[in-house]
Amino acid sequence: MNLYKQSRRSALWLLITVCAATFANAQNQSNAIENSIKNVEKNVEKKTAFAKFSLEKTSNRKKTGIYEGVSFDETEAESKKQTDSGSNKEWAVYGGSYSVHKDLKGESQKAPVVLFGIRHAWTTKNNPSHRLRYYMDLNPLIIVNYRQKILVQTSPTTTETVGDRKTVFGVGFVPVGLQFNWRNSKTVQPYIAGAFGFALFNKKFPDNRSALEPDEIGNRFQMMPEFGAGVEIRKSPTKSYFIGYKYHHMSNAYTAPLNVGYNTNMIYGGVYFQRGNN
C-alpha cells in the first residue's frame, strides 16, 4: 500500500513535471513567436520609418534643389538665366535717319532718308554666349527728300539744268532680317545685322522728266538691302533698348529708265518687347 501510494505520488509528480516542462516549453515557444512577431513589426516599422524619412528627405532635397547630384536651383537659375537673356518671340519699334554723307557721292550725297519701323522677331539660337534672331519689319512711313535735276532749254541754242528738291512718301516691308548678338547673358550686347526688303512710294522718283528728256524717270517700287552693327542694352527680362548704324541702299533694280541708287549712312534706335517663351 505504501508502495502503491509512493508510486502514485511519483507518477503524479512526474506528470506534473512533464506538464510543467511542456507548459514551460510552450511558453518559451510562445514567447519566441511573440518576440519574432515583435521583431518583425519593429523591422517593418523601421523600414516604414526609413522609407518615410527617405521620402521626406527626397522631398526636402527637391525643395532645396539637390537631388541625385543635380542641383535644381542651379538648373532653375540657368533656365532663368536663359529666360532673362531673351524670349523666343519679340516685338520692336524703331526709327532711323541719315547721318553723315561726307563719304557719299552723286545723288546720294544730298538725299536724306527717314524711316520708322515695327519689327516681329524670332530667336532661333539662344544661350548665354550668343543669340540669333530672325526678324521681319514693316515700315509704315519712309520719307525720301531727293534732289531733282531737270534739263530745260533757255534759248534756241543753249540748255540749262534746273534743280530743286522733291519729297516722296512710302511704305516698306522687310521679309528677311538677321541679327546676331554676342554676350547674350550680359546687359550690354554688341550685334551685327543685315536685311533685305522693298518699298512702294506715292510717286515715281527720281523724276527728272522734261521736254528734252521725257524718259528721265524712276519707279515707285524700290529695293532696300542694308547691313550694319549696334549695341543692345537689356534693361529687364522683357525689355531691351538698341541703337545702331546701318548702310541703307535704295534703288529700283533697273525696272525703270532712270535708276539712281540712294545710299544712306543711317543711325537708328528702338526698343524690344518680349511676348513670352515658346
C-alpha positions in Angstrom: 0.0 0.0 0.0 2.7 2.3 0.9 4.4 1.2 -2.3 1.3 2.0 -4.3 0.9 5.4 -2.8 4.6 6.1 -3.3 4.3 5.0 -6.9 1.2 7.1 -7.5 2.9 10.1 -6.0 5.9 9.6 -8.1 3.7 9.3 -11.2 1.8 12.4 -10.2 5.0 14.4 -9.7 6.3 13.0 -13.0 3.1 14.1 -14.7 3.3 17.5 -13.0 6.9 17.8 -14.0 6.1 16.8 -17.6 3.2 19.1 -17.8 5.3 21.9 -16.3 8.0 21.2 -18.7 5.6 21.1 -21.6 3.9 24.3 -20.4 7.3 25.9 -20.0 8.4 24.8 -23.4 5.1 26.0 -24.9 5.5 29.3 -23.1 9.0 29.7 -24.3 7.9 28.9 -27.9 5.0 31.4 -27.4 7.4 34.0 -26.2 9.8 33.2 -29.0 7.0 33.6 -31.5 5.8 36.8 -29.9 9.3 38.1 -29.9 9.7 37.1 -33.5 6.4 38.9 -34.3 7.6 42.0 -32.4 10.9 41.9 -34.2 9.2 41.6 -37.5 6.9 44.5 -36.5 9.9 46.5 -35.4 11.7 45.8 -38.7 8.5 46.8 -40.6 8.3 50.0 -38.5 12.0 50.7 -39.1 11.6 50.1 -42.8 8.5 52.2 -42.9 10.1 55.0 -41.0 13.2 54.7 -43.2 11.1 54.9 -46.3 9.1 57.8 -44.9 12.4 59.5 -43.9 13.8 58.9 -47.4 10.7 60.2 -49.0 10.8 63.3 -46.8 14.5 63.7 -47.4 13.9 63.4 -51.2 11.1 65.9 -51.0 13.3 68.2 -49.0 16.1 67.8 -51.4 13.8 68.6 -54.3 12.7 71.6 -52.5 16.2 72.8 -51.6 17.3 71.9 -55.1 19.7 68.9 -54.6 18.6 65.5 -55.9 20.9 62.7 -57.1 23.8 65.1 -57.6 21.7 67.5 -59.7 21.1 71.0 -58.4 17.6 72.1 -59.2 18.4 75.6 -58.0 21.3 75.7 -60.5 19.2 74.3 -63.2 16.4 76.7 -62.4 18.9 79.5 -62.2 20.3 78.5 -65.6 16.8 78.3 -67.0 16.0 81.7 -65.6 19.3 82.9 -67.0 18.2 81.7 -70.4 14.8 83.3 -69.9 16.4 86.5 -68.7 18.6 86.5 -71.8 15.6 86.7 -74.0 12.3 85.2 -75.1 11.7 83.4 -78.4 9.2 86.0 -79.7 9.5 89.7 -79.6 8.1 92.9 -80.9 10.1 96.1 -81.5 9.6 99.7 -82.7 12.4 101.8 -84.1 13.2 104.9 -86.1 16.2 106.0 -88.1 17.5 108.8 -90.2 20.5 109.7 -92.3 23.6 110.9 -90.5 26.9 111.6 -92.3 27.1 112.0 -96.1 30.6 113.2 -96.5 31.8 109.8 -97.9 28.8 109.5 -100.2 28.9 110.8 -103.8 26.4 111.6 -106.6 22.7 111.6 -105.9 23.1 110.0 -102.5 25.1 112.9 -101.2 22.1 115.1 -100.6 19.2 112.7 -100.4 18.2 112.1 -96.7 16.1 109.1 -95.9 14.0 108.8 -92.8 12.1 105.7 -91.8 10.1 104.2 -89.0 9.6 100.5 -88.3 7.7 97.8 -86.5 9.5 94.6 -86.0 8.5 91.0 -85.2 11.4 88.8 -84.2 12.0 85.1 -83.5 15.0 83.7 -81.7 16.5 80.6 -83.3 19.6 80.3 -81.2 19.6 81.5 -77.6 22.3 80.7 -75.0 24.5 82.8 -72.6 27.2 83.4 -75.2 25.2 84.4 -78.3 21.8 84.9 -79.7 20.5 84.7 -83.3 17.3 86.5 -84.3 15.3 86.2 -87.5 13.0 89.3 -88.0 10.5 90.9 -90.3 10.0 94.6 -90.4 7.1 96.7 -91.5 7.9 100.3 -92.3 4.7 102.3 -92.2 6.5 105.5 -93.1 9.5 106.2 -95.3 10.5 109.7 -96.3 12.9 110.5 -99.1 13.9 114.0 -100.0 15.9 113.9 -103.2 17.4 116.5 -105.5 15.6 116.8 -108.8 17.5 118.0 -111.9 15.6 119.0 -115.0 17.2 119.9 -118.3 15.5 122.9 -119.9 16.2 124.9 -123.0 16.9 128.5 -122.2 17.4 129.7 -125.7 17.3 128.1 -129.2 21.0 127.2 -128.8 21.5 126.7 -125.1 20.3 124.4 -122.3 20.5 124.6 -118.5 20.0 122.2 -115.7 17.5 123.5 -113.2 17.5 121.8 -109.8 15.0 121.8 -106.9 14.1 119.3 -104.2 11.2 116.8 -104.0 9.8 114.7 -101.2 8.1 111.3 -101.6 6.5 109.1 -99.0 6.3 105.3 -99.0 5.8 102.1 -97.0 8.2 99.2 -96.8 8.3 95.6 -95.9 11.5 93.7 -94.9 10.7 89.9 -95.0 14.3 88.8 -94.4 16.4 90.1 -91.5 19.1 88.5 -89.2 20.6 89.9 -86.0 23.5 88.2 -84.2 24.2 89.2 -80.6 27.3 88.5 -78.5 27.4 88.3 -74.7 23.8 87.3 -74.6 23.7 86.9 -70.8 25.2 90.4 -70.2 23.4 93.7 -70.0 25.4 95.3 -72.9 25.3 93.1 -76.1 27.0 94.1 -79.3 25.5 92.8 -82.5 25.6 92.8 -86.3 22.6 92.7 -88.5 21.6 92.6 -92.2 18.3 92.6 -94.0 16.6 92.8 -97.4 13.3 94.4 -98.3 11.4 96.6 -100.7 9.2 99.7 -100.6 6.4 101.3 -102.5 6.2 105.1 -102.8 3.3 107.5 -103.6 5.2 108.8 -106.7 7.8 107.7 -109.2 11.2 109.0 -108.3 13.6 110.4 -109.2 11.5 112.4 -111.7 13.8 114.4 -114.0 11.5 114.5 -117.0 11.4 117.4 -119.3 10.7 118.2 -122.9 14.3 117.5 -123.7 14.5 114.2 -121.7 10.9 112.7 -121.5 12.2 109.3 -120.3 14.2 110.5 -117.3 12.0 108.9 -114.6 12.4 106.3 -111.9 9.9 104.0 -110.3 7.6 103.8 -107.3 9.0 100.4 -106.5 12.4 100.3 -104.7 14.6 97.6 -103.3 16.2 98.0 -99.9 19.2 96.0 -98.8 21.0 97.0 -95.6 23.7 95.9 -93.2 25.3 97.3 -90.0 26.1 96.9 -86.3 25.0 98.2 -83.0 24.5 97.6 -79.3 21.5 96.2 -77.4 21.1 97.1 -73.8 18.9 94.8 -71.7 17.1 96.7 -69.0 14.8 93.8 -67.8 13.8 90.3 -68.8 11.0 91.7 -71.0 12.6 94.9 -72.4 15.8 96.0 -74.1 16.9 99.1 -76.0 19.1 99.1 -79.1 21.0 101.7 -81.1 23.0 101.0 -84.2 24.3 102.1 -87.6 23.4 100.6 -91.0 24.4 101.3 -94.5 21.0 101.6 -96.2 20.6 101.3 -100.0 17.6 102.1 -102.1 17.1 101.6 -105.9 14.6 100.3 -108.4 16.8 97.5 -109.7 16.6 98.8 -113.3 12.9 98.4 -113.5 12.6 102.0 -114.9 14.6 104.1 -117.4 16.3 106.0 -114.6 17.8 104.0 -111.7 19.5 106.1 -109.1 20.9 104.3 -106.0 20.3 106.3 -102.8 22.8 105.2 -100.2 22.4 106.4 -96.6 24.6 106.2 -93.5 21.8 105.7 -91.1 21.7 105.9 -87.3 18.6 104.2 -85.8 17.4 103.2 -82.4 14.4 101.4 -80.8 13.1 99.1 -78.1 12.4 95.3 -78.0 9.3 94.0 -76.1 9.2 90.3 -75.3 5.9 88.5 -75.7 6.7 85.2 -74.0 8.6 81.9 -74.1 7.7 79.4 -76.7 
